[in-house]
Amino acid sequence: MRLAAIHLHPLKSGATLALDAARVERRGLEHDRRWLVVDETGRFVTGRQEPRLVLVRATPFPGGVALEAPNMPSLSVVAPEGNPERLAVTVWGDAIDAAACEAAANAWLSDYLGRRVRLAYMDHLAERPVDPKYARPDDRVSFADGFPLLLLSTGAVDALNAKLASPLPVERFRPNLVVATDTPHAEDGWRRIRIGALEFDVAKACTRCVFTTVDPATGAFDPSGEPLATLKTYRRGPKGITFGQNVIPRGVGEIRFGDAVEVLEQRL
């Protein structure tokens, strides 16, 4: 098996960036989901509430990101440094002490979304542990929903697309790692894998929500309710609709497109 794609999402719920190579850190891919839109109470704002967020392209540069969106001027945002204002934010049930970004970024995002929001940054002081039911005590995660990385196989996507009237791209499911497989949902049976020289624990299945129905090309909900409408017919279990696996890195280093993927341990 080979690594078929590497995807980066610097802004949570923002546009997907395809990479040829990426550095894996404790929290996930370098730059992945380190920037977060929050409302006036500090609660996270995602494509579930604001589907047009998927059209915001955040491109990392040394020390910050460049923001682009339809009908908006581009904006360079510098990552807060020194002793920045702290911002108490929440992602699901997790409280995170994040760094507050510059007023210009808040104004830009508020103008684009048509509501008052702020931009938060995950600096080195912003600690967020992974759910201890699935992780080691020192595991950490970014502003992602719960785990450092999301893995999906081409076999899973191909099996779904065979059931759909209109096939969907893998980007619809926002994985970081796409593994080329012929077997549908082969990743469901993996417990530990190696990609290139790095090992990863396959922690748990990813439960899917309405965000999968947001079209990344239009920033709008799919009126047919796909792919959830189809997924629920064959991927619904006791914990919900699952598609892909949440993954925790067991080392730091670089991965590249085409790297060999080896299953080190299967689930019993």
C-alpha positions as CSV (number, residue, x, y, z in Angstrom):
1,M,0.0,0.0,0.0
2,R,1.1,3.6,-0.6
3,L,0.2,7.0,0.7
4,A,-2.0,8.4,-2.0
5,A,-2.5,12.0,-0.7
6,I,-1.6,14.3,2.1
7,H,-4.1,17.0,3.0
8,L,-3.6,20.1,5.2
9,H,-6.3,22.3,6.8
10,P,-4.5,25.3,8.4
11,L,-7.8,26.9,9.3
12,K,-10.3,24.5,11.0
13,S,-13.1,24.0,8.4
14,G,-11.1,26.0,5.8
15,A,-10.1,24.9,2.3
16,T,-8.0,21.7,1.9
17,L,-4.4,22.1,0.7
18,A,-2.8,19.1,-1.1
19,L,0.9,18.5,-0.2
20,D,3.6,16.4,-1.7
21,A,5.3,16.1,1.7
22,A,4.5,17.2,5.3
23,R,6.1,17.2,8.7
24,V,4.3,15.1,11.3
25,E,4.3,16.6,14.8
26,R,2.7,15.5,18.1
27,R,-0.4,17.5,17.4
28,G,-0.7,16.3,13.8
29,L,0.7,17.7,10.5
30,E,2.7,20.9,10.9
31,H,0.3,23.9,10.5
32,D,-2.8,21.6,10.4
33,R,-5.8,23.2,12.2
34,R,-3.7,25.7,14.2
35,W,-6.1,28.5,13.4
36,L,-9.7,28.6,14.6
37,V,-12.7,30.9,14.1
38,V,-14.7,31.4,17.3
39,D,-17.9,33.3,18.2
40,E,-18.1,36.1,20.8
41,T,-18.3,33.6,23.6
42,G,-15.1,31.8,22.4
43,R,-17.0,28.7,21.1
44,F,-15.7,27.2,17.9
45,V,-17.4,28.0,14.6
46,T,-17.1,25.4,11.8
47,G,-18.6,24.5,8.5
48,R,-21.5,22.8,10.3
49,Q,-22.8,26.3,11.1
50,E,-21.0,28.3,8.4
51,P,-20.5,26.2,5.3
52,R,-18.8,29.1,3.5
53,L,-15.8,28.6,5.7
54,V,-14.7,25.8,3.4
55,L,-14.0,28.5,0.7
56,V,-11.5,30.3,3.0
57,R,-8.0,29.3,1.9
58,A,-5.4,29.7,4.6
59,T,-1.9,29.3,3.2
60,P,0.9,29.1,5.7
61,F,4.0,31.2,5.3
62,P,6.9,31.5,7.9
63,G,5.2,33.1,10.9
64,G,1.6,33.2,9.7
65,V,-1.0,32.5,7.1
66,A,-2.4,34.3,4.1
67,L,-6.2,34.3,4.0
68,E,-8.2,34.3,0.7
69,A,-11.9,34.0,0.1
70,P,-14.4,34.8,-2.7
71,N,-15.0,38.6,-3.1
72,M,-12.6,39.4,-0.3
73,P,-9.1,41.0,-0.5
74,S,-6.3,38.7,0.6
75,L,-5.0,39.2,4.1
76,S,-1.7,38.2,5.7
77,V,-2.1,37.3,9.4
78,V,1.0,37.1,11.6
79,A,1.0,34.4,14.3
80,P,0.8,36.1,17.7
81,E,4.2,36.2,19.4
82,G,5.8,37.3,22.6
83,N,3.1,37.7,25.3
84,P,-0.1,37.8,23.2
85,E,-3.6,38.3,24.6
86,R,-5.1,35.0,25.6
87,L,-8.5,33.8,24.4
88,A,-10.5,31.1,26.2
89,V,-11.9,29.0,23.4
90,T,-13.9,25.7,23.4
91,V,-13.8,22.9,20.8
92,W,-16.6,20.5,21.7
93,G,-16.1,20.0,25.4
94,D,-12.4,21.0,25.5
95,A,-11.4,24.4,27.0
96,I,-8.3,25.7,25.4
97,D,-6.1,28.8,26.3
98,A,-5.4,30.0,22.8
99,A,-3.6,33.1,21.5
100,A,-5.8,36.0,20.2
101,C,-5.1,37.2,16.7
102,E,-4.9,40.7,15.4
103,A,-8.1,42.9,15.0
104,A,-7.7,43.0,11.2
105,A,-8.2,39.2,11.0
106,N,-11.3,39.4,13.2
107,A,-12.7,42.1,11.0
108,W,-11.9,40.2,7.8
109,L,-13.6,37.0,8.9
110,S,-16.6,38.9,10.4
111,D,-17.1,40.7,7.1
112,Y,-16.9,37.5,5.1
113,L,-19.3,35.5,7.4
114,G,-21.6,38.4,8.1
115,R,-21.4,38.0,11.9
116,R,-19.0,38.9,14.7
117,V,-16.3,36.3,15.0
118,R,-12.6,36.2,16.2
119,L,-9.6,34.3,15.0
120,A,-7.6,32.2,17.5
121,Y,-4.2,30.6,17.1
122,M,-2.8,27.5,18.8
123,D,0.7,28.5,20.0
124,H,3.0,26.5,22.1
125,L,1.2,27.5,25.3
126,A,-2.2,26.2,24.1
127,E,-2.2,22.6,25.5
128,R,-5.0,20.2,24.5
129,P,-4.8,16.6,25.5
130,V,-6.3,13.8,23.4
131,D,-9.2,11.8,25.0
132,P,-7.4,9.6,27.6
133,K,-9.7,6.7,26.7
134,Y,-7.8,6.3,23.4
135,A,-4.5,8.0,24.1
136,R,-1.4,8.2,26.2
137,P,-1.2,10.9,28.9
138,D,1.2,13.1,26.9
139,D,-0.7,12.9,23.6
140,R,-1.8,16.3,22.3
141,V,-4.1,17.5,19.5
142,S,-4.7,20.7,17.5
143,F,-8.1,22.4,17.0
144,A,-9.1,19.2,15.1
145,D,-12.3,17.6,16.4
146,G,-10.5,15.2,18.7
147,F,-7.4,13.5,17.2
148,P,-4.2,14.6,15.6
149,L,-4.8,12.9,12.2
150,L,-7.6,11.5,10.1
151,L,-6.9,8.6,7.8
152,L,-9.2,7.4,5.0
153,S,-8.6,4.7,2.3
154,T,-9.3,5.0,-1.4
155,G,-11.2,1.7,-1.1
156,A,-13.7,3.3,1.3
157,V,-14.3,6.2,-1.0
158,D,-14.6,4.0,-4.1
159,A,-17.1,1.7,-2.3
160,L,-19.2,4.8,-1.4
161,N,-19.0,6.3,-4.8
162,A,-20.2,3.1,-6.4
163,K,-23.5,3.6,-4.4
164,L,-23.9,7.3,-5.3
165,A,-25.5,8.9,-8.3
166,S,-22.7,11.5,-8.4
167,P,-19.2,10.4,-7.1
168,L,-17.6,12.6,-4.5
169,P,-13.9,13.6,-4.1
170,V,-12.0,12.4,-1.1
171,E,-11.6,16.1,0.0
172,R,-15.3,16.0,1.0
173,F,-14.3,13.9,4.0
174,R,-11.3,16.1,5.1
175,P,-8.7,13.4,5.8
176,N,-5.1,14.3,6.4
177,L,-3.8,10.9,5.1
178,V,-5.3,9.0,2.2
179,V,-4.0,5.4,1.7
180,A,-4.4,3.6,-1.6
181,T,-6.2,0.3,-1.0
182,D,-8.4,-2.1,-3.1
183,T,-10.3,-3.4,0.0
184,P,-13.2,-1.2,1.1
185,H,-12.7,0.1,4.7
186,A,-9.5,-1.9,5.2
187,E,-8.5,0.7,7.7
188,D,-11.2,-0.5,10.1
189,G,-9.1,-3.5,10.9
190,W,-5.8,-1.6,11.6
191,R,-4.5,-1.0,15.1
192,R,-0.9,0.2,14.3
193,I,0.7,1.2,11.0
194,R,3.9,2.6,9.6
195,I,4.0,5.3,6.9
196,G,7.5,5.8,5.6
197,A,9.7,5.7,8.7
198,L,7.0,6.8,11.2
199,E,4.6,4.7,13.2
200,F,1.0,5.6,14.1
201,D,-1.7,4.2,16.4
202,V,-5.1,3.8,14.8
203,A,-7.2,5.0,17.7
204,K,-10.8,4.8,16.8
205,A,-13.3,5.1,13.9
206,C,-14.3,8.6,12.9
207,T,-18.0,9.4,13.5
208,R,-19.5,11.5,10.7
209,C,-21.8,14.5,10.8
210,V,-23.6,17.0,8.6
211,F,-20.3,18.6,7.6
212,T,-19.8,15.8,5.1
213,T,-22.8,17.3,3.2
214,V,-21.0,20.6,2.6
215,D,-19.7,20.9,-1.0
216,P,-16.1,22.2,-0.8
217,A,-16.5,23.7,-4.3
218,T,-19.5,25.8,-3.5
219,G,-19.5,26.3,0.2
220,A,-23.1,25.1,0.4
221,F,-25.0,22.1,1.9
222,D,-25.8,19.3,-0.6
223,P,-29.6,19.5,-1.0
224,S,-29.7,15.7,-1.4
225,G,-28.2,15.2,2.0
226,E,-25.4,13.1,0.5
227,P,-23.2,11.4,1.4
228,L,-24.8,10.9,4.8
229,A,-28.0,9.7,3.3
230,T,-26.2,6.8,1.7
231,L,-23.6,6.2,4.4
232,K,-26.3,5.6,7.0
233,T,-27.6,2.7,5.0
234,Y,-24.5,0.6,5.5
235,R,-22.1,2.5,7.8
236,R,-24.3,3.2,10.8
237,G,-23.3,1.5,14.1
238,P,-24.0,1.9,17.8
239,K,-21.9,5.1,17.9
240,G,-23.1,6.7,14.7
241,I,-22.1,6.7,11.1
242,T,-18.3,6.0,10.8
243,F,-16.0,6.6,7.8
244,G,-12.2,6.6,8.2
245,Q,-10.0,6.3,11.3
246,N,-8.6,8.7,13.8
247,V,-4.8,8.3,14.1
248,I,-2.2,9.3,16.7
249,P,1.5,9.7,15.6
250,R,4.2,7.9,17.5
251,G,7.0,10.0,16.4
252,V,7.9,13.2,14.5
253,G,9.4,13.5,11.0
254,E,8.5,13.8,7.4
255,I,6.0,11.8,5.3
256,R,5.8,12.0,1.5
257,F,3.3,11.2,-1.2
258,G,4.0,7.6,-2.3
259,D,5.4,6.5,1.0
260,A,4.9,2.8,1.7
261,V,2.2,2.0,4.2
262,E,2.6,-1.1,6.3
263,V,0.1,-2.6,8.8
264,L,2.1,-3.5,11.9
265,E,-0.9,-4.7,14.0
266,Q,-4.4,-5.7,13.2
267,R,-7.4,-5.3,15.5
268,L,-8.5,-8.6,17.1
